[in-house]
Amino acid sequence: MKLFSFPLATLEKAIHKRVLTLPSPHREWFSERWAQKPYKKAFVENKAMPLVTLVSKGKTLDDAEFAELLQDWDVQFYDAEEQVLRPLIQGDGLLQLMQKNLPPERAQALLAKLTERRPSATPSSPQAAEPTID
């Protein structure tokens, strides 16, 4: 789904900044995985970068194209990942300019995507499932 090139370092900086403000169980869960290079790479490539693409292109695509891209983005988010990515949709931090003209219904569709098909284990449970690299 690569429609444009967004600076990877900027995205990683935004994610890192957000991790510092996460509530306790989410911060530990996400930080532990973010320190692992394969997880970090998969998270950025499969979850964060496509989200940024959808936010950016969501302003100019017609409804059918946007819906198709959203449907093709077949990923599963854990609670902590949702907490990290939610501000990218809602206009927080480094990416505010990109979200400026995003129609509210598209922002709601992206937020709904973050919460669908949630795994049953939560990061606070001791036997929380390990994330699969999609």
N, CA, C and O atoms as a GROMACS GRO file, in nm:
protein
  536
    1MET      N    1   0.081  -0.117   0.000
    1MET     CA    2   0.000   0.000   0.000
    1MET      C    3   0.087   0.125   0.000
    1MET      O    4   0.042   0.229   0.049
    2LYS      N    5   0.203   0.121  -0.050
    2LYS     CA    6   0.292   0.236  -0.047
    2LYS      C    7   0.252   0.335  -0.155
    2LYS      O    8   0.274   0.311  -0.274
    3LEU      N    9   0.192   0.445  -0.114
    3LEU     CA   10   0.145   0.545  -0.208
    3LEU      C   11   0.235   0.668  -0.210
    3LEU      O   12   0.232   0.746  -0.306
    4PHE      N   13   0.313   0.686  -0.106
    4PHE     CA   14   0.405   0.798  -0.100
    4PHE      C   15   0.515   0.763   0.000
    4PHE      O   16   0.504   0.666   0.074
    5SER      N   17   0.618   0.842   0.000
    5SER     CA   18   0.730   0.814   0.088
    5SER      C   19   0.728   0.914   0.204
    5SER      O   20   0.739   1.034   0.184
    6PHE      N   21   0.713   0.863   0.324
    6PHE     CA   22   0.714   0.944   0.444
    6PHE      C   23   0.843   0.914   0.518
    6PHE      O   24   0.882   0.798   0.527
    7PRO      N   25   0.910   1.014   0.572
    7PRO     CA   26   1.037   0.989   0.641
    7PRO      C   27   1.020   0.894   0.761
    7PRO      O   28   0.948   0.923   0.856
    8LEU      N   29   1.086   0.784   0.752
    8LEU     CA   30   1.078   0.681   0.854
    8LEU      C   31   1.125   0.732   0.990
    8LEU      O   32   1.065   0.699   1.093
    9ALA      N   33   1.232   0.810   0.991
    9ALA     CA   34   1.284   0.861   1.118
    9ALA      C   35   1.182   0.950   1.188
    9ALA      O   36   1.172   0.946   1.311
   10THR      N   37   1.107   1.028   1.114
   10THR     CA   38   1.005   1.115   1.173
   10THR      C   39   0.894   1.032   1.236
   10THR      O   40   0.846   1.064   1.345
   11LEU      N   41   0.854   0.926   1.168
   11LEU     CA   42   0.750   0.839   1.221
   11LEU      C   43   0.798   0.767   1.347
   11LEU      O   44   0.724   0.759   1.445
   12GLU      N   45   0.919   0.716   1.345
   12GLU     CA   46   0.974   0.648   1.463
   12GLU      C   47   0.987   0.744   1.580
   12GLU      O   48   0.966   0.706   1.695
   13LYS      N   49   1.023   0.869   1.552
   13LYS     CA   50   1.033   0.969   1.659
   13LYS      C   51   0.896   0.997   1.719
   13LYS      O   52   0.883   1.010   1.841
   14ALA      N   53   0.793   1.006   1.636
   14ALA     CA   54   0.656   1.028   1.686
   14ALA      C   55   0.610   0.911   1.772
   14ALA      O   56   0.546   0.930   1.875
   15ILE      N   57   0.642   0.789   1.728
   15ILE     CA   58   0.605   0.670   1.805
   15ILE      C   59   0.678   0.669   1.940
   15ILE      O   60   0.618   0.645   2.044
   16HIS      N   61   0.808   0.696   1.936
   16HIS     CA   62   0.887   0.697   2.060
   16HIS      C   63   0.834   0.802   2.157
   16HIS      O   64   0.824   0.776   2.277
   17LYS      N   65   0.801   0.920   2.106
   17LYS     CA   66   0.747   1.026   2.191
   17LYS      C   67   0.616   0.982   2.256
   17LYS      O   68   0.592   1.010   2.373
   18ARG      N   69   0.533   0.913   2.180
   18ARG     CA   70   0.405   0.867   2.232
   18ARG      C   71   0.424   0.758   2.338
   18ARG      O   72   0.350   0.755   2.437
   19VAL      N   73   0.521   0.670   2.319
   19VAL     CA   74   0.546   0.562   2.414
   19VAL      C   75   0.580   0.619   2.552
   19VAL      O   76   0.545   0.560   2.654
   20LEU      N   77   0.649   0.732   2.554
   20LEU     CA   78   0.688   0.792   2.682
   20LEU      C   79   0.568   0.837   2.764
   20LEU      O   80   0.578   0.850   2.886
   21THR      N   81   0.454   0.862   2.700
   21THR     CA   82   0.336   0.911   2.771
   21THR      C   83   0.229   0.803   2.789
   21THR      O   84   0.121   0.831   2.841
   22LEU      N   85   0.257   0.681   2.748
   22LEU     CA   86   0.159   0.573   2.764
   22LEU      C   87   0.137   0.539   2.911
   22LEU      O   88   0.229   0.552   2.991
   23PRO      N   89   0.015   0.497   2.948
   23PRO     CA   90  -0.007   0.450   3.085
   23PRO      C   91   0.070   0.320   3.109
   23PRO      O   92   0.109   0.251   3.015
   24SER      N   93   0.092   0.289   3.233
   24SER     CA   94   0.182   0.184   3.276
   24SER      C   95   0.172   0.048   3.205
   24SER      O   96   0.273   0.008   3.148
   25PRO      N   97   0.064  -0.024   3.205
   25PRO     CA   98   0.075  -0.158   3.146
   25PRO      C   99   0.104  -0.153   2.996
   25PRO      O  100   0.173  -0.241   2.943
   26HIS      N  101   0.054  -0.053   2.928
   26HIS     CA  102   0.078  -0.041   2.783
   26HIS      C  103   0.223  -0.003   2.754
   26HIS      O  104   0.283  -0.054   2.659
   27ARG      N  105   0.278   0.087   2.835
   27ARG     CA  106   0.415   0.132   2.812
   27ARG      C  107   0.514   0.016   2.821
   27ARG      O  108   0.600   0.000   2.736
   28GLU      N  109   0.500  -0.065   2.925
   28GLU     CA  110   0.593  -0.177   2.941
   28GLU      C  111   0.575  -0.278   2.828
   28GLU      O  112   0.674  -0.326   2.771
   29TRP      N  113   0.451  -0.310   2.795
   29TRP     CA  114   0.423  -0.408   2.690
   29TRP      C  115   0.481  -0.362   2.557
   29TRP      O  116   0.550  -0.438   2.489
   30PHE      N  117   0.454  -0.238   2.521
   30PHE     CA  118   0.500  -0.189   2.391
   30PHE      C  119   0.652  -0.168   2.390
   30PHE      O  120   0.717  -0.202   2.291
   31SER      N  121   0.707  -0.113   2.495
   31SER     CA  122   0.852  -0.087   2.501
   31SER      C  123   0.933  -0.216   2.487
   31SER      O  124   1.036  -0.219   2.419
   32GLU      N  125   0.884  -0.322   2.552
   32GLU     CA  126   0.953  -0.450   2.545
   32GLU      C  127   0.960  -0.500   2.400
   32GLU      O  128   1.064  -0.549   2.356
   33ARG      N  129   0.852  -0.486   2.327
   33ARG     CA  130   0.849  -0.532   2.189
   33ARG      C  131   0.920  -0.434   2.096
   33ARG      O  132   0.987  -0.476   2.001
   34TRP      N  133   0.906  -0.304   2.121
   34TRP     CA  134   0.968  -0.201   2.037
   34TRP      C  135   1.120  -0.215   2.040
   34TRP      O  136   1.186  -0.178   1.943
   35ALA      N  137   1.176  -0.268   2.146
   35ALA     CA  138   1.320  -0.287   2.156
   35ALA      C  139   1.369  -0.402   2.067
   35ALA      O  140   1.488  -0.413   2.040
   36GLN      N  141   1.278  -0.486   2.021
   36GLN     CA  142   1.314  -0.598   1.934
   36GLN      C  143   1.308  -0.552   1.788
   36GLN      O  144   1.204  -0.508   1.740
   37LYS      N  145   1.420  -0.562   1.720
   37LYS     CA  146   1.429  -0.510   1.584
   37LYS      C  147   1.325  -0.571   1.488
   37LYS      O  148   1.266  -0.495   1.410
   38PRO      N  149   1.300  -0.701   1.489
   38PRO     CA  150   1.199  -0.755   1.395
   38PRO      C  151   1.059  -0.699   1.422
   38PRO      O  152   0.985  -0.669   1.328
   39TYR      N  153   1.023  -0.686   1.549
   39TYR     CA  154   0.891  -0.630   1.582
   39TYR      C  155   0.883  -0.485   1.538
   39TYR      O  156   0.784  -0.443   1.477
   40LYS      N  157   0.986  -0.408   1.570
   40LYS     CA  158   0.987  -0.266   1.536
   40LYS      C  159   0.971  -0.246   1.386
   40LYS      O  160   0.892  -0.163   1.341
   41LYS      N  161   1.046  -0.323   1.309
   41LYS     CA  162   1.040  -0.313   1.162
   41LYS      C  163   0.901  -0.352   1.112
   41LYS      O  164   0.844  -0.282   1.027
   42ALA      N  165   0.846  -0.461   1.162
   42ALA     CA  166   0.714  -0.507   1.119
   42ALA      C  167   0.606  -0.407   1.161
   42ALA      O  168   0.513  -0.380   1.084
   43PHE      N  169   0.617  -0.353   1.281
   43PHE     CA  170   0.518  -0.257   1.329
   43PHE      C  171   0.517  -0.132   1.241
   43PHE      O  172   0.410  -0.085   1.201
   44VAL      N  173   0.634  -0.079   1.212
   44VAL     CA  174   0.643   0.041   1.130
   44VAL      C  175   0.594   0.013   0.988
   44VAL      O  176   0.515   0.090   0.933
   45GLU      N  177   0.639  -0.096   0.928
   45GLU     CA  178   0.604  -0.125   0.788
   45GLU      C  179   0.459  -0.168   0.769
   45GLU      O  180   0.396  -0.132   0.670
   46ASN      N  181   0.406  -0.245   0.863
   46ASN     CA  182   0.273  -0.304   0.843
   46ASN      C  183   0.160  -0.230   0.914
   46ASN      O  184   0.043  -0.247   0.878
   47LYS      N  185   0.193  -0.150   1.013
   47LYS     CA  186   0.087  -0.085   1.090
   47LYS      C  187   0.099   0.067   1.088
   47LYS      O  188   0.004   0.135   1.049
   48ALA      N  189   0.213   0.121   1.127
   48ALA     CA  190   0.226   0.266   1.139
   48ALA      C  191   0.233   0.336   1.003
   48ALA      O  192   0.161   0.433   0.980
   49MET      N  193   0.318   0.288   0.914
   49MET     CA  194   0.333   0.354   0.784
   49MET      C  195   0.204   0.347   0.701
   49MET      O  196   0.166   0.447   0.641
   50PRO      N  197   0.136   0.231   0.694
   50PRO     CA  198   0.008   0.230   0.622
   50PRO      C  199  -0.095   0.325   0.685
   50PRO      O  200  -0.176   0.384   0.614
   51LEU      N  201  -0.092   0.339   0.817
   51LEU     CA  202  -0.184   0.432   0.883
   51LEU      C  203  -0.154   0.575   0.840
   51LEU      O  204  -0.245   0.652   0.807
   52VAL      N  205  -0.028   0.611   0.839
   52VAL     CA  206   0.012   0.745   0.795
   52VAL      C  207  -0.029   0.766   0.649
   52VAL      O  208  -0.074   0.874   0.611
   53THR      N  209  -0.012   0.664   0.567
   53THR     CA  210  -0.053   0.672   0.427
   53THR      C  211  -0.203   0.697   0.415
   53THR      O  212  -0.246   0.782   0.337
   54LEU      N  213  -0.280   0.623   0.492
   54LEU     CA  214  -0.426   0.641   0.487
   54LEU      C  215  -0.468   0.778   0.538
   54LEU      O  216  -0.561   0.838   0.484
   55VAL      N  217  -0.401   0.828   0.640
   55VAL     CA  218  -0.432   0.963   0.689
   55VAL      C  219  -0.398   1.066   0.582
   55VAL      O  220  -0.477   1.156   0.555
   56SER      N  221  -0.282   1.052   0.521
   56SER     CA  222  -0.238   1.147   0.420
   56SER      C  223  -0.325   1.144   0.295
   56SER      O  224  -0.371   1.247   0.247
   57LYS      N  225  -0.347   1.025   0.244
   57LYS     CA  226  -0.424   1.010   0.121
   57LYS      C  227  -0.574   1.016   0.145
   57LYS      O  228  -0.651   1.034   0.051
   58GLY      N  229  -0.617   1.002   0.270
   58GLY     CA  230  -0.758   1.007   0.302
   58GLY      C  231  -0.823   1.140   0.273
   58GLY      O  232  -0.946   1.150   0.264
   59LYS      N  233  -0.743   1.244   0.257
   59LYS     CA  234  -0.796   1.376   0.226
   59LYS      C  235  -0.832   1.391   0.079
   59LYS      O  236  -0.919   1.471   0.045
   60THR      N  237  -0.767   1.314  -0.007
   60THR     CA  238  -0.784   1.336  -0.151
   60THR      C  239  -0.850   1.220  -0.225
   60THR      O  240  -0.903   1.239  -0.335
   61LEU      N  241  -0.847   1.100  -0.169
   61LEU     CA  242  -0.908   0.985  -0.236
   61LEU      C  243  -1.060   0.996  -0.231
   61LEU      O  244  -1.117   1.054  -0.139
   62ASP      N  245  -1.125   0.937  -0.333
   62ASP     CA  246  -1.271   0.931  -0.324
   62ASP      C  247  -1.310   0.820  -0.226
   62ASP      O  248  -1.226   0.742  -0.182
   63ASP      N  249  -1.438   0.816  -0.192
   63ASP     CA  250  -1.485   0.723  -0.088
   63ASP      C  251  -1.456   0.578  -0.122
   63ASP      O  252  -1.417   0.501  -0.034
   64ALA      N  253  -1.474   0.539  -0.248
   64ALA     CA  254  -1.453   0.399  -0.288
   64ALA      C  255  -1.306   0.360  -0.276
   64ALA      O  256  -1.274   0.251  -0.228
   65GLU      N  257  -1.217   0.447  -0.319
   65GLU     CA  258  -1.073   0.417  -0.310
   65GLU      C  259  -1.028   0.407  -0.164
   65GLU      O  260  -0.953   0.317  -0.127
   66PHE      N  261  -1.076   0.500  -0.082
   66PHE     CA  262  -1.040   0.499   0.059
   66PHE      C  263  -1.091   0.371   0.126
   66PHE      O  264  -1.018   0.305   0.200
   67ALA      N  265  -1.216   0.336   0.099
   67ALA     CA  266  -1.275   0.215   0.158
   67ALA      C  267  -1.198   0.090   0.113
   67ALA      O  268  -1.177  -0.001   0.192
   68GLU      N  269  -1.156   0.087  -0.013
   68GLU     CA  270  -1.082  -0.028  -0.063
   68GLU      C  271  -0.945  -0.040   0.005
   68GLU      O  272  -0.905  -0.149   0.046
   69LEU      N  273  -0.875   0.073   0.018
   69LEU     CA  274  -0.745   0.071   0.086
   69LEU      C  275  -0.760   0.029   0.232
   69LEU      O  276  -0.679  -0.048   0.284
   70LEU      N  277  -0.864   0.078   0.296
   70LEU     CA  278  -0.887   0.044   0.436
   70LEU      C  279  -0.919  -0.106   0.451
   70LEU      O  280  -0.873  -0.171   0.545
   71GLN      N  281  -0.995  -0.158   0.359
   71GLN     CA  282  -1.030  -0.300   0.363
   71GLN      C  283  -0.908  -0.388   0.332
   71GLN      O  284  -0.891  -0.494   0.391
   72ASP      N  285  -0.822  -0.344   0.240
   72ASP     CA  286  -0.703  -0.420   0.204
   72ASP      C  287  -0.599  -0.422   0.315
   72ASP      O  288  -0.513  -0.511   0.318
   73TRP      N  289  -0.606  -0.328   0.405
   73TRP     CA  290  -0.511  -0.318   0.517
   73TRP      C  291  -0.555  -0.416   0.624
   73TRP      O  292  -0.629  -0.380   0.716
   74ASP      N  293  -0.509  -0.539   0.613
   74ASP     CA  294  -0.554  -0.648   0.698
   74ASP      C  295  -0.454  -0.670   0.812
   74ASP      O  296  -0.363  -0.752   0.800
   75VAL      N  297  -0.472  -0.596   0.921
   75VAL     CA  298  -0.384  -0.608   1.036
   75VAL      C  299  -0.468  -0.618   1.163
   75VAL      O  300  -0.587  -0.588   1.164
   76GLN      N  301  -0.404  -0.660   1.269
   76GLN     CA  302  -0.467  -0.676   1.400
   76GLN      C  303  -0.386  -0.592   1.499
   76GLN      O  304  -0.263  -0.599   1.502
   77PHE      N  305  -0.455  -0.514   1.580
   77PHE     CA  306  -0.386  -0.427   1.675
   77PHE      C  307  -0.410  -0.474   1.818
   77PHE      O  308  -0.520  -0.516   1.854
   78TYR      N  309  -0.306  -0.467   1.897
   78TYR     CA  310  -0.316  -0.491   2.040
   78TYR      C  311  -0.348  -0.358   2.108
   78TYR      O  312  -0.328  -0.252   2.049
   79ASP      N  313  -0.396  -0.364   2.231
   79ASP     CA  314  -0.436  -0.242   2.302
   79ASP      C  315  -0.324  -0.138   2.306
   79ASP      O  316  -0.348  -0.020   2.280
   80ALA      N  317  -0.205  -0.181   2.338
   80ALA     CA  318  -0.093  -0.087   2.348
   80ALA      C  319  -0.061  -0.025   2.211
   80ALA      O  320  -0.029   0.093   2.202
   81GLU      N  321  -0.070  -0.105   2.106
   81GLU     CA  322  -0.045  -0.052   1.971
   81GLU      C  323  -0.150   0.052   1.934
   81GLU      O  324  -0.119   0.154   1.873
   82GLU      N  325  -0.273   0.025   1.973
   82GLU     CA  326  -0.379   0.123   1.948
   82GLU      C  327  -0.350   0.254   2.020
   82GLU      O  328  -0.368   0.362   1.964
   83GLN      N  329  -0.305   0.244   2.145
   83GLN     CA  330  -0.273   0.364   2.222
   83GLN      C  331  -0.159   0.443   2.160
   83GLN      O  332  -0.156   0.566   2.169
   84VAL      N  333  -0.066   0.374   2.097
   84VAL     CA  334   0.046   0.441   2.031
   84VAL      C  335   0.000   0.509   1.902
   84VAL      O  336   0.043   0.621   1.873
   85LEU      N  337  -0.085   0.443   1.826
   85LEU     CA  338  -0.123   0.493   1.694
   85LEU      C  339  -0.240   0.591   1.695
   85LEU      O  340  -0.254   0.672   1.602
   86ARG      N  341  -0.323   0.585   1.795
   86ARG     CA  342  -0.442   0.673   1.800
   86ARG      C  343  -0.408   0.821   1.779
   86ARG      O  344  -0.479   0.887   1.703
   87PRO      N  345  -0.303   0.876   1.842
   87PRO     CA  346  -0.272   1.018   1.821
   87PRO      C  347  -0.234   1.052   1.676
   87PRO      O  348  -0.248   1.167   1.634
   88LEU      N  349  -0.187   0.955   1.601
   88LEU     CA  350  -0.153   0.982   1.461
   88LEU      C  351  -0.279   1.014   1.380
   88LEU      O  352  -0.271   1.084   1.278
   89ILE      N  353  -0.392   0.965   1.424
   89ILE     CA  354  -0.519   0.991   1.356
   89ILE      C  355  -0.583   1.118   1.412
   89ILE      O  356  -0.643   1.195   1.338
   90GLN      N  357  -0.570   1.138   1.540
   90GLN     CA  358  -0.642   1.245   1.608
   90GLN      C  359  -0.572   1.381   1.605
   90GLN      O  360  -0.626   1.478   1.659
   91GLY      N  361  -0.456   1.390   1.545
   91GLY     CA  362  -0.394   1.521   1.529
   91GLY      C  363  -0.294   1.560   1.636
   91GLY      O  364  -0.284   1.677   1.670
   92ASP      N  365  -0.222   1.465   1.689
   92ASP     CA  366  -0.126   1.494   1.794
   92ASP      C  367   0.016   1.491   1.739
   92ASP      O  368   0.050   1.406   1.656
   93GLY      N  369   0.099   1.582   1.785
   93GLY     CA  370   0.241   1.574   1.760
   93GLY      C  371   0.289   1.614   1.622
   93GLY      O  372   0.237   1.707   1.561
   94LEU      N  373   0.389   1.541   1.575
   94LEU     CA  374   0.461   1.577   1.453
   94LEU      C  375   0.377   1.574   1.326
   94LEU      O  376   0.413   1.639   1.227
   95LEU      N  377   0.269   1.502   1.327
   95LEU     CA  378   0.194   1.480   1.204
   95LEU      C  379   0.067   1.564   1.195
   95LEU      O  380  -0.019   1.535   1.112
   96GLN      N  381   0.053   1.668   1.278
   96GLN     CA  382  -0.070   1.747   1.281
   96GLN      C  383  -0.108   1.805   1.147
   96GLN      O  384  -0.226   1.807   1.112
   97LEU      N  385  -0.012   1.851   1.071
   97LEU     CA  386  -0.042   1.912   0.942
   97LEU      C  387  -0.108   1.813   0.848
   97LEU      O  388  -0.196   1.850   0.770
   98MET      N  389  -0.066   1.687   0.855
   98MET     CA  390  -0.125   1.585   0.768
   98MET      C  391  -0.271   1.560   0.802
   98MET      O  392  -0.351   1.533   0.712
   99GLN      N  393  -0.307   1.568   0.928
   99GLN     CA  394  -0.443   1.537   0.969
   99GLN      C  395  -0.538   1.653   0.950
   99GLN      O  396  -0.660   1.637   0.962
  100LYS      N  397  -0.486   1.771   0.920
  100LYS     CA  398  -0.564   1.893   0.922
  100LYS      C  399  -0.693   1.886   0.841
  100LYS      O  400  -0.798   1.926   0.891
  101ASN      N  401  -0.689   1.837   0.719
  101ASN     CA  402  -0.809   1.835   0.634
  101ASN      C  403  -0.868   1.695   0.617
  101ASN      O  404  -0.943   1.671   0.523
  102LEU      N  405  -0.836   1.605   0.705
  102LEU     CA  406  -0.892   1.470   0.699
  102LEU      C  407  -1.039   1.476   0.739
  102LEU      O  408  -1.071   1.521   0.849
  103PRO      N  409  -1.129   1.430   0.651
  103PRO     CA  410  -1.272   1.434   0.686
  103PRO      C  411  -1.298   1.353   0.814
  103PRO      O  412  -1.240   1.247   0.833
  104PRO      N  413  -1.386   1.404   0.901
  104PRO     CA  414  -1.411   1.337   1.029
  104PRO      C  415  -1.459   1.193   1.015
  104PRO      O  416  -1.425   1.108   1.097
  105GLU      N  417  -1.538   1.164   0.911
  105GLU     CA  418  -1.587   1.026   0.895
  105GLU      C  419  -1.473   0.931   0.859
  105GLU      O  420  -1.478   0.813   0.894
  106ARG      N  421  -1.372   0.980   0.790
  106ARG     CA  422  -1.256   0.895   0.758
  106ARG      C  423  -1.170   0.874   0.882
  106ARG      O  424  -1.116   0.766   0.903
  107ALA      N  425  -1.157   0.978   0.962
  107ALA     CA  426  -1.083   0.962   1.088
  107ALA      C  427  -1.154   0.860   1.176
  107ALA      O  428  -1.089   0.777   1.240
  108GLN      N  429  -1.287   0.864   1.180
  108GLN     CA  430  -1.363   0.767   1.259
  108GLN      C  431  -1.344   0.626   1.203
  108GLN      O  432  -1.334   0.530   1.280
  109ALA      N  433  -1.339   0.612   1.070
  109ALA     CA  434  -1.318   0.481   1.009
  109ALA      C  435  -1.180   0.426   1.046
  109ALA      O  436  -1.166   0.306   1.071
  110LEU      N  437  -1.080   0.512   1.050
  110LEU     CA  438  -0.945   0.468   1.089
  110LEU      C  439  -0.941   0.430   1.237
  110LEU      O  440  -0.877   0.332   1.274
  111LEU      N  441  -1.008   0.507   1.321
  111LEU     CA  442  -1.013   0.473   1.464
  111LEU      C  443  -1.085   0.340   1.484
  111LEU      O  444  -1.046   0.260   1.569
  112ALA      N  445  -1.191   0.317   1.407
  112ALA     CA  446  -1.263   0.189   1.416
  112ALA      C  447  -1.174   0.074   1.373
  112ALA      O  448  -1.181  -0.035   1.430
  113LYS      N  449  -1.089   0.097   1.273
  113LYS     CA  450  -0.996  -0.006   1.225
  113LYS      C  451  -0.899  -0.046   1.336
  113LYS      O  452  -0.863  -0.162   1.349
  114LEU      N  453  -0.857   0.052   1.416
  114LEU     CA  454  -0.764   0.022   1.526
  114LEU      C  455  -0.826  -0.071   1.630
  114LEU      O  456  -0.755  -0.148   1.694
  115THR      N  457  -0.958  -0.063   1.647
  115THR     CA  458  -1.021  -0.139   1.755
  115THR      C  459  -1.085  -0.270   1.709
  115THR      O  460  -1.131  -0.346   1.794
  116GLU      N  461  -1.089  -0.298   1.581
  116GLU     CA  462  -1.154  -0.422   1.537
  116GLU      C  463  -1.062  -0.542   1.546
  116GLU      O  464  -0.939  -0.527   1.544
  117ARG      N  465  -1.120  -0.660   1.555
  117ARG     CA  466  -1.048  -0.788   1.560
  117ARG      C  467  -0.938  -0.788   1.665
  117ARG      O  468  -0.825  -0.829   1.638
  118ARG      N  469  -0.972  -0.744   1.783
  118ARG     CA  470  -0.878  -0.737   1.893
  118ARG      C  471  -0.851  -0.876   1.948
  118ARG      O  472  -0.947  -0.951   1.966
  119PRO      N  473  -0.727  -0.914   1.977
  119PRO     CA  474  -0.701  -1.043   2.041
  119PRO      C  475  -0.763  -1.047   2.181
  119PRO      O  476  -0.783  -0.943   2.243
  120SER      N  477  -0.792  -1.166   2.229
  120SER     CA  478  -0.860  -1.179   2.358
  120SER      C  479  -0.768  -1.147   2.476
  120SER      O  480  -0.815  -1.100   2.579
  121ALA      N  481  -0.638  -1.172   2.464
  121ALA     CA  482  -0.545  -1.145   2.574
  121ALA      C  483  -0.513  -0.996   2.578
  121ALA      O  484  -0.498  -0.932   2.474
  122THR      N  485  -0.503  -0.941   2.698
  122THR     CA  486  -0.468  -0.801   2.714
  122THR      C  487  -0.324  -0.790   2.759
  122THR      O  488  -0.271  -0.884   2.818
  123PRO      N  489  -0.259  -0.675   2.733
  123PRO     CA  490  -0.120  -0.660   2.774
  123PRO      C  491  -0.101  -0.672   2.925
  123PRO      O  492   0.008  -0.706   2.970
  124SER      N  493  -0.205  -0.646   3.003
  124SER     CA  494  -0.189  -0.654   3.148
  124SER      C  495  -0.201  -0.796   3.202
  124SER      O  496  -0.163  -0.823   3.316
  125SER      N  497  -0.253  -0.889   3.120
  125SER     CA  498  -0.263  -1.027   3.167
  125SER      C  499  -0.128  -1.096   3.159
  125SER      O  500  -0.052  -1.072   3.065
  126PRO      N  501  -0.096  -1.181   3.254
  126PRO     CA  502   0.036  -1.244   3.257
  126PRO      C  503   0.061  -1.335   3.137
  126PRO      O  504   0.176  -1.350   3.094
  127GLN      N  505  -0.043  -1.396   3.083
  127GLN     CA  506  -0.023  -1.486   2.970
  127GLN      C  507  -0.065  -1.418   2.839
  127GLN      O  508  -0.121  -1.483   2.750
  128ALA      N  509  -0.038  -1.289   2.827
  128ALA     CA  510  -0.073  -1.216   2.706
  128ALA      C  511  -0.007  -1.279   2.584
  128ALA      O  512   0.110  -1.317   2.587
  129ALA      N  513  -0.082  -1.289   2.481
  129ALA     CA  514  -0.031  -1.352   2.359
  129ALA      C  515   0.078  -1.266   2.297
  129ALA      O  516   0.070  -1.143   2.298
  130GLU      N  517   0.176  -1.330   2.243
  130GLU     CA  518   0.278  -1.258   2.170
  130GLU      C  519   0.221  -1.209   2.039
  130GLU      O  520   0.143  -1.281   1.976
  131PRO      N  521   0.255  -1.090   1.996
  131PRO     CA  522   0.200  -1.041   1.870
  131PRO      C  523   0.260  -1.117   1.752
  131PRO      O  524   0.377  -1.154   1.752
  132THR      N  525   0.176  -1.139   1.655
  132THR     CA  526   0.226  -1.201   1.533
  132THR      C  527   0.270  -1.091   1.441
  132THR      O  528   0.208  -0.984   1.437
  133ILE      N  529   0.373  -1.114   1.368
  133ILE     CA  530   0.423  -1.014   1.275
  133ILE      C  531   0.347  -1.033   1.146
  133ILE      O  532   0.369  -1.129   1.071
  134ASP      N  533   0.256  -0.938   1.121
  134ASP     CA  534   0.171  -0.946   1.001
  134ASP      C  535   0.245  -0.898   0.880
  134ASP      O  536   0.189  -0.898   0.770
   0.00000   0.00000   0.00000
